[in-house]
Amino acid sequence: MKKLLLSTFLMLLSTIISAQDTNNSIMKEQSKKDTIKPIQMQEVIVIGKKAQLSDKQSKTLTSIDDYLQKSAKVDMIKRGAYAWEPIINSMPTERTLITIDGMRIFGACTDKMDPITSYVEVSNLSEATICSGQEGACFGSTIGGSIDLKRNKNNFGNKKWNFNINSGFETNNQQNIIGTAINYTDDLFYVDTDFMLRNAENYTAGNNKEVLFSQFKKLNFSFTSGFKLSKNKLIEGSLIYDKATDVGYPALPMDVSIAEAIITSLKYEYIPLNSIVTNWETKLYFNKIMHKMDDTKRPFVPVHMDMPGWSKTYGYYSKIKAKYNKHNLLLNLSSFYNKSLAEMTMYPADPNENLMFMLTWPDVVTFYNGLFIEDYYDLNCHSNIKVSASIGNHYNKIESELGLNSLQILYPEMEAQKTRFLKSFSGNYNSSKNGFEYGFGVAYGERAPSITEAYGFYLFNSFENYDNIGNPNLKNETSIEGNAFVGLKKEKINLKIASSYFHISNYIVGKPDTSLIPMTIGATGVKIYTALDYATIFNISLTSEIKFSRQLKWNSQLVYSRGKDFKNVNLPFISPVSYLTSLAYLKEKFSTEVVLQGNAKHTNFGAIYGEDETPDYAIISANFGYKFNINNNKLITKFGVENIFDSYYSTFSDWNNFPRQGRNYFVNLSINL
């Protein structure tokens, strides 16, 4: 432990001069811009290129979640070993926006067991674009920001086939990983296919303590194909099929028997139209999600329940990029139609008693139409201003008469439908000269209540131990945002301090209602969603990179967040001081890396939301790899050990304090033919 504390202390000292991100995260706005010009505060995590994973990653076959949580803006709420919920700027998914190639997708689970990130794999993803606050409003309304997961795809070129095989094994949970990719390209046509299969047993926490119900099985298939209609016209179709079965959630009272997703799209792209319009991209998409929770494998269940959910989304966007003098313009017209339904059936132990049935999401339709406009204006060769604005029409309707009647017991005057108007605005100034860069901005944004917050009916939250009921009378949640950064970028050193502040009015939370009786056995009570006057969230991060030589690099990241409501009550899932640092060596075909990460003690916890104090922790991991070239074929090998000292720990974001994984040895192999 003393060695860990010493390493932590050295890391804190090194943050002033050490590396920016362990996964080669870069800051960029548009690749076509001159590199000496300032860039916007947008983070891109590069995961892989085309059909092969990047050989610079420390663990090539880890999950998307593991890559994302290395960002200074992203944390993960963990309810098990599978499908973690991303939170951006300390805000959960109600206040953020996650898309796959710009497509809006809505999970079908009332307990958030199926975040959008669970429907992609590292092997078919090229990068994740993370935008903070209103920078992420291109595809819809958001408060905290957005993540756009961009999949691998080829470009037109010389006729070529590419085959890739991925395989991995992890000792802690006996996880087997196998995947393949087949890609073809020529002057007029390209196709990318990817298949990945994962099978994991229960994992063990530190000191060899088994965590029951943490197993999972997952199959993922991705297909993208493009055809060149003419010199500047392209049509592209894509498909994702994802199926997870026998997924355990040790932090929740229920598991998942099956989660299945079909995600499809058809895109038309026109480049260029004329000297002003540089790109016009239009995409039609459809996705269908099915999710079934059950507790049949749990012992000592007082009342057995089935909780299936379904979500269907139809949508499109049409995005135009243009350049006029010093103006770089982006216009995006988008729309989606979503239908979400979830139900619960309770089976009493006494077969003579009647079944209990209710709609927990009462067949809710959401229809959204929005327009987003952005102008990136170059003031001179050193500075620019970026201004954006959006307006959207958000329409909800309850299509189930049973669901409407159930909610009208509590809200007799409510109507089946409701229309809201959502607005946003942001302005940022950026400057860069002689390696010194800085920027600042302000923004305003709005969001509508989620389906759970507005129409959920007796949804049990095991973290707070309350049943929750939605409130259709909630106002729009609004946010005033300020952000700033300052950095130094030289040949061998990068240093950046970035911060953001959110003042969120009508902050939506659940509050106990003592007049209502809980439906769930053992629940403390019932909460009704309501709105606080306001809440504030502050985030600041220090990221740095130092290159001692072409081969040796030191990366570091230090993050602090603070969230309170208008009565100075702590908000939930706000990270204490967290740190991540790594020393990496890369020479020709060989690579190795040592990583230290941890959190300080979580003392500013939200007790009224079910949180408690969690102790500090620090874990060390190491990996090494080698790249073999055999007859023009490439074999990338990665070996490593995570949590070397087998520490037993949990963090602020672990649901109900369930422990993290203990010592884990892994091997990843990637063969490119």
C-alpha positions as CSV (number, residue, x, y, z in Angstrom):
1,M,0.0,0.0,0.0
2,K,2.9,2.4,0.7
3,K,4.2,1.8,-2.7
4,L,0.8,2.6,-4.2
5,L,0.6,5.9,-2.2
6,L,4.1,6.8,-3.2
7,S,3.2,6.1,-6.9
8,T,0.1,8.3,-6.5
9,F,2.1,11.1,-5.0
10,L,4.6,11.0,-7.8
11,M,1.8,10.9,-10.4
12,L,0.3,14.1,-8.9
13,L,3.6,15.8,-9.2
14,S,4.0,14.6,-12.8
15,T,0.7,15.9,-14.0
16,I,2.2,19.2,-14.8
17,I,4.5,17.6,-17.4
18,S,3.0,14.3,-18.3
19,A,0.9,12.9,-21.1
20,Q,-2.6,13.8,-22.2
21,D,-4.4,10.5,-22.6
22,T,-3.5,6.8,-22.6
23,N,-5.6,6.0,-25.6
24,N,-4.1,8.7,-27.9
25,S,-7.2,11.0,-27.5
26,I,-6.8,14.1,-29.7
27,M,-8.4,17.4,-29.9
28,K,-9.6,18.5,-33.3
29,E,-12.4,20.4,-35.1
30,Q,-12.2,19.6,-38.7
31,S,-9.4,17.7,-40.4
32,K,-9.3,20.0,-43.4
33,K,-8.3,23.0,-41.2
34,D,-4.7,24.2,-41.1
35,T,-3.0,22.6,-38.1
36,I,-1.7,25.9,-36.8
37,K,-5.2,27.2,-36.4
38,P,-7.0,26.8,-33.0
39,I,-9.4,23.9,-32.7
40,Q,-12.6,23.4,-30.8
41,M,-12.9,21.7,-27.4
42,Q,-13.9,18.4,-28.9
43,E,-12.3,15.1,-28.0
44,V,-11.8,12.2,-30.3
45,I,-10.8,8.8,-28.9
46,V,-9.3,6.8,-31.7
47,I,-10.1,3.1,-31.3
48,G,-9.2,1.4,-34.5
49,K,-8.6,2.0,-38.2
50,K,-10.6,0.1,-40.9
51,A,-10.8,-3.6,-40.2
52,Q,-7.9,-3.8,-37.7
53,L,-7.6,-2.6,-34.2
54,S,-4.9,-0.1,-33.4
55,D,-1.7,-1.9,-32.3
56,K,-1.0,1.1,-30.0
57,Q,-3.9,0.3,-27.6
58,S,-3.0,-1.3,-24.3
59,K,-5.8,-3.9,-24.5
60,T,-7.1,-4.2,-28.0
61,L,-10.2,-6.4,-27.2
62,T,-11.5,-4.6,-24.2
63,S,-15.0,-3.1,-24.2
64,I,-16.0,0.2,-25.6
65,D,-16.9,1.2,-22.0
66,D,-13.2,0.8,-20.9
67,Y,-12.0,3.1,-23.7
68,L,-14.6,5.8,-23.0
69,Q,-13.9,6.0,-19.2
70,K,-10.3,7.0,-19.9
71,S,-11.7,10.4,-21.2
72,A,-11.6,13.3,-18.7
73,K,-15.2,14.0,-19.5
74,V,-16.7,10.5,-19.1
75,D,-17.3,8.2,-16.1
76,M,-19.2,4.9,-16.1
77,I,-22.0,3.8,-13.7
78,K,-21.5,0.0,-13.3
79,R,-24.3,-2.4,-12.4
80,G,-22.3,-5.5,-13.5
81,A,-19.5,-6.6,-15.7
82,Y,-21.5,-5.8,-18.9
83,A,-23.1,-2.7,-20.4
84,W,-22.0,0.2,-18.2
85,E,-23.9,3.5,-18.4
86,P,-21.8,6.5,-19.6
87,I,-22.1,9.8,-17.8
88,I,-20.7,13.0,-19.4
89,N,-19.7,15.9,-17.2
90,S,-21.1,14.1,-14.2
91,M,-24.5,13.7,-15.8
92,P,-26.3,10.4,-16.6
93,T,-28.0,9.5,-19.8
94,E,-31.2,11.5,-19.3
95,R,-29.1,14.7,-19.6
96,T,-26.8,13.5,-22.4
97,L,-27.0,12.3,-26.0
98,I,-25.4,9.1,-27.4
99,T,-25.6,8.2,-31.1
100,I,-24.1,5.7,-33.5
101,D,-23.0,7.3,-36.7
102,G,-25.4,10.1,-35.9
103,M,-28.4,7.8,-35.4
104,R,-30.8,8.3,-32.4
105,I,-31.3,5.0,-30.5
106,F,-33.3,4.5,-27.3
107,G,-32.8,1.6,-25.0
108,A,-35.7,-0.7,-24.0
109,C,-34.7,-1.3,-20.4
110,T,-36.3,0.7,-17.6
111,D,-33.3,-0.1,-15.4
112,K,-30.7,1.2,-18.0
113,M,-29.2,-2.2,-18.5
114,D,-28.9,-1.5,-22.3
115,P,-27.1,1.8,-22.9
116,I,-26.5,2.6,-26.6
117,T,-22.8,1.9,-26.2
118,S,-23.6,-1.8,-25.6
119,Y,-24.6,-2.3,-29.2
120,V,-21.2,-1.7,-30.7
121,E,-17.8,-3.5,-30.5
122,V,-14.2,-2.2,-30.5
123,S,-13.5,-4.2,-33.6
124,N,-16.1,-2.3,-35.7
125,L,-15.6,1.1,-34.2
126,S,-13.1,3.7,-35.5
127,E,-13.5,6.5,-33.0
128,A,-15.7,8.1,-30.4
129,T,-16.3,11.8,-30.6
130,I,-17.0,13.3,-27.2
131,C,-18.6,16.8,-27.1
132,S,-19.1,18.8,-23.9
133,G,-22.4,20.6,-23.2
134,Q,-24.1,22.3,-26.1
135,E,-21.2,21.4,-28.4
136,G,-23.1,18.1,-28.6
137,A,-26.5,19.4,-29.7
138,C,-26.1,18.6,-33.4
139,F,-28.4,15.6,-33.3
140,G,-30.8,16.7,-30.6
141,S,-31.2,18.4,-27.2
142,T,-28.7,17.7,-24.5
143,I,-27.5,19.3,-21.2
144,G,-24.3,17.5,-20.4
145,G,-22.9,16.7,-23.9
146,S,-22.8,13.9,-26.4
147,I,-20.9,10.9,-27.7
148,D,-21.0,9.8,-31.3
149,L,-19.7,6.3,-31.9
150,K,-18.3,6.2,-35.5
151,R,-17.9,2.8,-37.1
152,N,-15.1,1.6,-39.3
153,K,-15.6,1.8,-43.0
154,N,-13.4,1.6,-46.1
155,N,-12.9,4.2,-48.8
156,F,-12.9,3.6,-52.5
157,G,-9.6,2.7,-53.9
158,N,-7.6,-0.1,-55.6
159,K,-9.1,-3.5,-55.6
160,K,-8.2,-5.2,-52.3
161,W,-9.4,-7.9,-49.9
162,N,-8.6,-7.8,-46.2
163,F,-9.2,-10.5,-43.6
164,N,-8.8,-10.1,-39.9
165,I,-9.1,-12.5,-37.0
166,N,-9.3,-11.4,-33.3
167,S,-9.0,-13.7,-30.3
168,G,-8.7,-13.2,-26.6
169,F,-8.9,-14.8,-23.2
170,E,-9.1,-13.3,-19.7
171,T,-8.4,-15.4,-16.6
172,N,-10.5,-13.6,-14.0
173,N,-13.9,-14.4,-15.5
174,Q,-12.8,-17.0,-18.0
175,Q,-13.9,-14.7,-20.8
176,N,-13.4,-16.1,-24.3
177,I,-13.3,-13.6,-27.2
178,I,-13.4,-14.5,-30.9
179,G,-14.0,-12.3,-33.9
180,T,-13.5,-12.0,-37.6
181,A,-13.6,-9.2,-40.2
182,I,-13.8,-9.4,-44.0
183,N,-13.4,-6.2,-46.0
184,Y,-13.3,-5.5,-49.8
185,T,-12.7,-2.3,-51.7
186,D,-12.4,-1.2,-55.3
187,D,-13.0,2.0,-57.3
188,L,-16.8,1.8,-57.2
189,F,-17.6,-0.5,-54.2
190,Y,-16.6,-1.3,-50.7
191,V,-17.9,-3.6,-48.0
192,D,-17.0,-4.0,-44.3
193,T,-18.2,-6.9,-42.2
194,D,-17.3,-7.7,-38.6
195,F,-18.3,-10.4,-36.1
196,M,-17.5,-10.6,-32.4
197,L,-18.5,-13.2,-29.8
198,R,-17.8,-12.9,-26.0
199,N,-18.6,-15.5,-23.3
200,A,-17.7,-14.8,-19.7
201,E,-18.4,-16.5,-16.4
202,N,-18.7,-14.8,-13.0
203,Y,-15.7,-12.7,-12.1
204,T,-13.8,-12.6,-8.8
205,A,-13.1,-9.4,-6.8
206,G,-10.0,-8.9,-4.9
207,N,-8.9,-11.6,-2.5
208,N,-10.5,-14.2,-4.8
209,K,-14.1,-13.3,-3.8
210,E,-16.6,-14.5,-6.4
211,V,-19.2,-11.9,-7.6
212,L,-22.3,-14.0,-8.3
213,F,-24.5,-13.1,-11.3
214,S,-21.8,-11.3,-13.2
215,Q,-21.7,-13.6,-16.2
216,F,-22.7,-12.7,-19.8
217,K,-22.7,-13.8,-23.4
218,K,-22.7,-11.4,-26.4
219,L,-22.8,-11.7,-30.1
220,N,-22.3,-8.6,-32.4
221,F,-22.4,-8.4,-36.2
222,S,-21.7,-5.2,-38.2
223,F,-22.1,-4.7,-41.9
224,T,-21.4,-1.5,-44.0
225,S,-21.4,-1.3,-47.8
226,G,-21.0,1.7,-50.1
227,F,-21.4,2.2,-53.8
228,K,-20.2,5.1,-55.9
229,L,-23.0,6.4,-58.1
230,S,-20.8,8.9,-59.8
231,K,-17.6,10.9,-59.1
232,N,-19.2,12.8,-56.3
233,K,-22.2,10.7,-55.3
234,L,-22.2,7.9,-52.8
235,I,-24.9,5.6,-51.4
236,E,-24.2,3.5,-48.3
237,G,-26.2,0.9,-46.3
238,S,-25.4,-0.4,-42.9
239,L,-26.6,-3.0,-40.4
240,I,-25.8,-3.8,-36.7
241,Y,-27.2,-7.0,-35.1
242,D,-26.4,-7.4,-31.4
243,K,-27.6,-10.1,-29.1
244,A,-26.7,-10.6,-25.4
245,T,-28.0,-13.5,-23.4
246,D,-27.7,-14.7,-19.8
247,V,-26.5,-11.4,-18.6
248,G,-26.1,-11.1,-14.8
249,Y,-26.3,-7.8,-12.9
250,P,-24.9,-8.4,-9.4
251,A,-25.9,-4.9,-8.2
252,L,-29.5,-5.3,-9.3
253,P,-32.3,-7.6,-8.1
254,M,-32.9,-8.9,-11.7
255,D,-30.8,-10.2,-14.5
256,V,-31.4,-10.2,-18.3
257,S,-32.4,-13.3,-20.3
258,I,-32.0,-11.6,-23.6
259,A,-31.2,-8.2,-25.1
260,E,-31.5,-7.9,-28.9
261,A,-30.9,-5.0,-31.2
262,I,-31.3,-4.4,-35.0
263,I,-29.9,-1.1,-36.2
264,T,-30.1,-0.2,-39.9
265,S,-29.5,2.8,-42.1
266,L,-29.3,4.1,-45.7
267,K,-27.1,7.1,-46.5
268,Y,-26.8,9.3,-49.6
269,E,-23.8,11.6,-49.8
270,Y,-23.0,14.3,-52.4
271,I,-19.5,15.9,-52.6
272,P,-19.2,18.7,-53.6
273,L,-22.2,20.5,-54.8
274,N,-20.5,23.8,-55.7
275,S,-17.8,26.1,-54.5
276,I,-19.8,26.9,-51.4
277,V,-21.4,23.6,-50.3
278,T,-18.7,21.1,-49.7
279,N,-20.7,18.1,-48.4
280,W,-24.4,17.1,-48.2
281,E,-25.2,13.9,-46.3
282,T,-28.6,12.5,-45.8
283,K,-29.4,9.3,-43.8
284,L,-32.5,7.3,-43.1
285,Y,-32.4,4.9,-40.3
286,F,-34.5,2.4,-38.3
287,N,-33.7,0.5,-35.1
288,K,-35.5,-2.0,-32.9
289,I,-34.5,-3.0,-29.4
290,M,-36.0,-5.8,-27.3
291,H,-35.0,-6.4,-23.7
292,K,-36.2,-8.9,-21.1
293,M,-35.4,-8.8,-17.4
294,D,-36.2,-11.8,-15.2
295,D,-35.3,-13.1,-11.8
296,T,-35.8,-16.8,-12.3
297,K,-32.1,-17.6,-11.5
298,R,-32.1,-15.6,-8.3
299,P,-32.6,-17.4,-5.0
300,F,-35.1,-16.3,-2.3
301,V,-37.2,-14.2,-4.6
302,P,-40.5,-13.4,-2.7
303,V,-42.4,-12.6,-5.9
304,H,-41.2,-13.7,-9.3
305,M,-41.4,-11.0,-12.0
306,D,-41.0,-10.7,-15.8
307,M,-40.1,-7.2,-17.1
308,P,-39.8,-7.0,-20.9
309,G,-39.4,-3.8,-22.8
310,W,-39.4,-2.8,-26.5
311,S,-38.2,0.3,-28.3
312,K,-38.6,1.2,-32.0
313,T,-37.1,4.3,-33.7
314,Y,-37.5,5.7,-37.2
315,G,-35.4,8.7,-38.1
316,Y,-33.4,10.8,-40.5
317,Y,-31.0,13.6,-40.7
318,S,-29.8,15.8,-43.5
319,K,-26.5,17.6,-42.9
320,I,-24.9,20.2,-45.1
321,K,-21.4,21.6,-44.7
322,A,-20.5,24.8,-46.5
323,K,-17.6,27.3,-46.7
324,Y,-18.0,31.0,-47.6
325,N,-15.1,33.3,-47.1
326,K,-14.0,32.8,-43.5
327,H,-17.3,31.1,-42.5
328,N,-17.4,27.3,-42.0
329,L,-21.1,26.4,-41.8
330,L,-22.9,23.3,-40.7
331,L,-26.7,22.9,-40.9
332,N,-28.4,19.7,-39.7
333,L,-32.1,19.0,-40.1
334,S,-33.0,15.9,-38.0
335,S,-36.1,14.0,-36.9
336,F,-37.0,10.8,-35.2
337,Y,-40.1,8.9,-34.1
338,N,-39.7,6.5,-31.2
339,K,-42.2,4.2,-29.5
340,S,-41.3,2.7,-26.1
341,L,-43.2,0.1,-24.2
342,A,-42.3,-1.8,-21.0
343,E,-44.4,-3.9,-18.7
344,M,-44.2,-6.0,-15.6
345,T,-46.0,-9.2,-14.6
346,M,-45.8,-10.4,-11.0
347,Y,-46.4,-14.1,-10.2
348,P,-47.6,-14.7,-6.6
349,A,-46.2,-17.7,-4.7
350,D,-49.8,-18.8,-4.1
351,P,-51.1,-20.1,-7.4
352,N,-54.6,-19.3,-6.4
353,E,-53.9,-15.6,-6.3
354,N,-54.2,-13.5,-9.5
355,L,-51.3,-12.3,-11.5
356,M,-50.4,-8.6,-11.2
357,F,-49.8,-6.7,-14.4
358,M,-48.9,-3.1,-15.1
359,L,-47.3,-1.0,-17.8
360,T,-44.2,0.6,-16.5
361,W,-43.7,2.6,-19.8
362,P,-47.2,3.1,-21.1
363,D,-46.5,2.8,-24.9
364,V,-45.1,6.3,-25.2
365,V,-44.6,7.9,-28.6
366,T,-41.9,10.6,-28.9
367,F,-41.7,12.6,-32.2
368,Y,-38.9,15.1,-32.5
369,N,-38.0,17.6,-35.3
370,G,-35.0,19.8,-34.9
371,L,-32.8,22.2,-36.7
372,F,-29.1,22.8,-35.8
373,I,-26.9,25.6,-37.3
374,E,-23.3,26.2,-36.6
375,D,-20.9,28.8,-37.9
376,Y,-17.1,28.4,-37.3
377,Y,-15.7,31.8,-38.2
378,D,-11.9,32.4,-38.6
379,L,-11.0,35.8,-37.2
380,N,-7.4,35.4,-38.3
381,C,-4.7,32.7,-38.5
382,H,-4.6,32.5,-34.7
383,S,-8.2,32.7,-33.5
384,N,-11.8,31.9,-34.3
385,I,-15.3,32.1,-33.0
386,K,-17.8,29.2,-33.1
387,V,-21.5,30.0,-32.7
388,S,-24.3,27.5,-32.8
389,A,-28.0,27.4,-32.2
390,S,-30.8,24.8,-32.4
391,I,-34.6,24.6,-32.1
392,G,-36.7,21.5,-31.7
393,N,-40.3,20.4,-31.4
394,H,-40.7,17.5,-28.9
395,Y,-44.0,15.7,-28.9
396,N,-45.1,12.9,-26.6
397,K,-48.3,10.8,-26.6
398,I,-49.4,7.9,-24.5
399,E,-51.0,5.3,-26.8
400,S,-52.1,2.8,-24.2
401,E,-55.4,3.5,-22.6
402,L,-54.5,1.3,-19.6
403,G,-51.3,3.2,-19.1
404,L,-53.1,6.6,-19.4
405,N,-55.7,5.5,-16.9
406,S,-53.1,4.4,-14.5
407,L,-51.3,7.7,-14.5
408,Q,-54.6,9.7,-14.4
409,I,-55.2,8.2,-10.9
410,L,-52.4,10.5,-9.8
411,Y,-52.8,13.2,-12.4
412,P,-56.6,13.4,-13.2
413,E,-56.2,16.5,-15.4
414,M,-53.3,15.1,-17.6
415,E,-53.9,14.6,-21.3
416,A,-52.6,11.8,-23.5
417,Q,-50.3,14.1,-25.4
418,K,-47.9,17.0,-24.8
419,T,-45.8,19.2,-27.0
420,R,-42.6,21.0,-25.9
421,F,-40.3,23.4,-27.7
422,L,-36.6,23.1,-27.0
423,K,-33.9,25.7,-27.7
424,S,-30.1,25.9,-27.4
425,F,-27.4,28.4,-28.1
426,S,-23.6,28.4,-27.7
427,G,-20.7,30.7,-28.4
428,N,-17.0,29.9,-28.1
429,Y,-13.8,31.8,-28.7
430,N,-10.5,29.9,-29.3
431,S,-7.0,31.2,-29.8
432,S,-3.6,29.5,-30.5
433,K,-0.2,31.2,-31.0
434,N,3.3,29.9,-30.6
435,G,2.1,26.7,-28.9
436,F,0.0,28.6,-26.3
437,E,-3.7,28.1,-26.7
438,Y,-6.8,29.2,-24.7
439,G,-10.5,29.5,-25.2
440,F,-13.8,30.2,-23.4
441,G,-17.5,30.0,-24.1
442,V,-21.0,30.3,-22.8
443,A,-24.1,28.2,-23.7
444,Y,-27.8,27.8,-23.0
445,G,-29.7,24.5,-23.5
446,E,-33.0,22.8,-22.7
447,R,-34.1,19.2,-22.5
448,A,-37.5,17.5,-22.1
449,P,-38.0,14.9,-19.3
450,S,-37.2,11.4,-20.2
451,I,-39.9,8.8,-20.6
452,T,-39.2,7.4,-17.1
453,E,-39.2,10.9,-15.6
454,A,-42.5,11.9,-17.2
455,Y,-44.4,8.6,-17.6
456,G,-42.7,5.9,-15.7
457,F,-45.0,3.9,-13.4
458,Y,-43.7,2.2,-10.2
459,L,-40.2,1.6,-11.4
460,F,-38.0,0.3,-8.6
461,N,-34.6,2.0,-8.1
462,S,-32.5,-0.5,-6.0
463,F,-29.8,2.2,-5.4
464,E,-32.3,4.5,-3.5
465,N,-34.6,1.5,-2.6
466,Y,-37.7,3.4,-3.8
467,D,-40.4,2.9,-6.3
468,N,-40.5,5.8,-8.8
469,I,-43.4,7.4,-10.6
470,G,-43.1,9.9,-13.4
471,N,-44.6,13.3,-13.6
472,P,-46.0,14.5,-16.9
473,N,-46.3,18.1,-15.6
474,L,-42.6,18.6,-15.3
475,K,-41.1,21.7,-17.0
476,N,-38.2,21.6,-19.4
477,E,-34.9,21.3,-17.6
478,T,-32.7,24.3,-18.6
479,S,-28.9,24.9,-18.3
480,I,-26.6,27.9,-18.4
481,E,-23.1,26.7,-19.1
482,G,-19.7,28.3,-19.0
483,N,-16.4,26.7,-20.1
484,A,-12.8,27.6,-20.5
485,F,-9.4,26.0,-21.2
486,V,-5.8,26.9,-21.4
487,G,-3.0,24.8,-22.8
488,L,0.6,24.6,-24.0
489,K,1.4,22.5,-27.0
490,K,5.0,21.9,-28.0
491,E,6.9,19.2,-29.8
492,K,7.6,17.2,-26.7
493,I,5.1,18.5,-24.2
494,N,1.3,19.0,-24.1
495,L,-0.4,20.5,-21.1
496,K,-4.1,21.4,-20.8
497,I,-6.4,22.6,-18.1
498,A,-10.1,22.6,-19.0
499,S,-13.2,23.4,-16.9
500,S,-16.9,23.6,-17.2
501,Y,-19.7,24.9,-15.0
502,F,-23.4,24.1,-15.4
503,H,-26.3,26.0,-13.6
504,I,-29.3,23.7,-14.2
505,S,-32.8,25.1,-13.5
506,N,-35.8,22.8,-12.9
507,Y,-33.3,20.0,-12.0
508,I,-35.3,16.8,-12.2
509,V,-35.1,14.3,-9.2
510,G,-37.3,12.0,-7.4
511,K,-38.8,13.0,-4.0
512,P,-40.6,10.8,-1.5
513,D,-44.4,10.9,-1.3
514,T,-45.6,9.4,2.0
515,S,-49.2,9.2,0.8
516,L,-48.3,6.4,-1.6
517,I,-47.6,2.7,-0.8
518,P,-44.7,1.0,-2.6
519,M,-45.3,-1.9,-5.0
520,T,-41.9,-3.6,-4.5
521,I,-41.6,-5.8,-1.4
522,G,-38.9,-4.3,0.9
523,A,-38.9,-0.8,-0.7
524,T,-38.6,2.2,1.6
525,G,-41.3,4.1,-0.1
526,V,-42.4,5.8,-3.4
527,K,-40.8,8.8,-5.1
528,I,-42.5,11.1,-7.5
529,Y,-40.3,12.9,-10.0
530,T,-40.2,16.7,-9.3
531,A,-38.0,19.6,-10.1
532,L,-35.5,21.4,-7.8
533,D,-35.1,25.1,-8.2
534,Y,-31.6,24.5,-9.5
535,A,-28.4,22.5,-9.2
536,T,-24.8,23.3,-10.1
537,I,-22.1,21.0,-11.5
538,F,-18.5,22.0,-11.8
539,N,-15.7,20.0,-13.5
540,I,-12.0,20.7,-14.0
541,S,-9.4,18.5,-15.5
542,L,-5.6,18.6,-16.0
543,T,-4.3,16.4,-18.9
544,S,-0.7,16.3,-20.0
545,E,1.8,14.5,-22.1
546,I,5.6,14.5,-22.1
547,K,7.7,12.7,-24.7
548,F,11.1,11.8,-23.3
549,S,12.1,10.4,-26.7
550,R,10.4,8.9,-29.7
551,Q,10.0,5.7,-27.8
552,L,9.2,6.8,-24.3
553,K,6.1,8.7,-23.3
554,W,4.4,9.6,-20.0
555,N,0.6,10.4,-19.9
556,S,-1.4,11.8,-17.0
557,Q,-4.9,12.9,-16.2
558,L,-6.3,14.5,-13.0
559,V,-10.1,15.3,-12.7
560,Y,-12.2,17.0,-10.0
561,S,-15.9,17.4,-10.0
562,R,-18.5,18.9,-7.6
563,G,-22.2,18.8,-7.8
564,K,-24.8,20.4,-5.4
565,D,-28.4,21.5,-5.4
566,F,-29.8,24.9,-4.4
567,K,-29.7,23.8,-0.7
568,N,-26.1,22.6,-0.9
569,V,-27.2,19.0,-0.9
570,N,-24.7,16.8,-2.8
571,L,-25.8,15.3,-6.1
572,P,-25.4,11.6,-6.8
573,F,-22.6,10.1,-9.0
574,I,-20.3,13.0,-8.8
575,S,-16.7,11.7,-9.0
576,P,-14.2,12.6,-6.2
577,V,-10.7,13.4,-7.3
578,S,-9.6,10.8,-9.9
579,Y,-6.3,10.2,-11.6
580,L,-4.8,8.2,-14.3
581,T,-1.2,8.0,-15.4
582,S,0.8,5.7,-17.6
583,L,4.4,5.3,-18.8
584,A,4.5,3.8,-22.3
585,Y,7.4,2.5,-24.3
586,L,7.1,1.8,-28.0
587,K,9.9,0.8,-30.3
588,E,9.4,-0.7,-33.7
589,K,7.5,-4.0,-33.1
590,F,7.6,-4.0,-29.3
591,S,5.4,-2.0,-26.8
592,T,4.9,-2.0,-23.1
593,E,3.0,0.2,-20.6
594,V,2.5,0.6,-16.9
595,V,-0.7,2.2,-15.7
596,L,-1.7,3.7,-12.3
597,Q,-5.3,4.8,-11.7
598,G,-7.5,5.6,-8.7
599,N,-9.8,7.8,-6.8
600,A,-9.6,9.8,-3.6
601,K,-12.1,9.0,-0.8
602,H,-15.7,9.9,-1.8
603,T,-16.8,12.2,1.0
604,N,-19.2,14.5,-0.9
605,F,-21.7,11.8,-1.4
606,G,-25.5,12.2,-1.9
607,A,-26.9,10.4,1.1
608,I,-30.5,11.2,0.2
609,Y,-30.0,9.5,-3.1
610,G,-28.7,6.3,-1.6
611,E,-25.0,7.0,-1.8
612,D,-22.5,6.5,1.0
613,E,-18.8,7.1,1.6
614,T,-16.4,5.0,-0.5
615,P,-12.8,4.7,0.4
616,D,-9.9,5.7,-1.8
617,Y,-8.2,3.2,-4.1
618,A,-5.3,2.8,-6.4
619,I,-4.5,0.0,-8.7
620,I,-1.6,-0.8,-11.0
621,S,-1.8,-2.6,-14.3
622,A,0.8,-3.5,-16.9
623,N,0.9,-4.8,-20.5
624,F,3.2,-5.5,-23.3
625,G,2.9,-6.4,-27.0
626,Y,4.8,-7.5,-30.0
627,K,4.0,-7.2,-33.7
628,F,5.0,-10.0,-36.0
629,N,5.2,-9.6,-39.8
630,I,4.9,-13.0,-41.5
631,N,4.8,-13.2,-45.3
632,N,3.1,-9.8,-45.6
633,N,0.6,-10.8,-42.8
634,K,0.6,-9.0,-39.5
635,L,0.1,-10.6,-36.0
636,I,-0.4,-8.3,-33.1
637,T,-0.1,-9.8,-29.7
638,K,-1.0,-8.1,-26.4
639,F,-0.4,-9.6,-22.9
640,G,-1.0,-8.0,-19.6
641,V,-2.3,-8.1,-16.0
642,E,-4.8,-5.7,-14.5
643,N,-5.1,-4.9,-10.8
644,I,-1.7,-6.5,-10.2
645,F,-2.0,-6.5,-6.4
646,D,-5.5,-8.0,-6.4
647,S,-7.0,-5.0,-4.5
648,Y,-10.6,-5.4,-3.2
649,Y,-12.4,-2.1,-3.9
650,S,-15.5,-0.3,-5.2
651,T,-15.9,3.2,-6.4
652,F,-18.5,6.0,-6.3
653,S,-20.0,4.8,-9.6
654,D,-20.5,1.1,-8.6
655,W,-24.2,0.5,-8.0
656,N,-24.9,-0.6,-4.5
657,N,-21.1,-0.7,-3.8
658,F,-20.6,-4.1,-5.6
659,P,-16.8,-4.7,-5.9
660,R,-14.7,-4.4,-9.0
661,Q,-12.7,-7.1,-10.7
662,G,-9.6,-8.4,-9.0
663,R,-6.4,-9.5,-10.6
664,N,-6.9,-10.4,-14.2
665,Y,-4.4,-11.8,-16.8
666,F,-5.3,-11.3,-20.4
667,V,-4.0,-12.1,-23.9
668,N,-5.3,-10.5,-27.1
669,L,-4.3,-11.7,-30.6
670,S,-5.1,-9.9,-33.8
671,I,-4.2,-11.4,-37.2
672,N,-4.4,-9.3,-40.4
673,L,-4.2,-11.3,-43.6
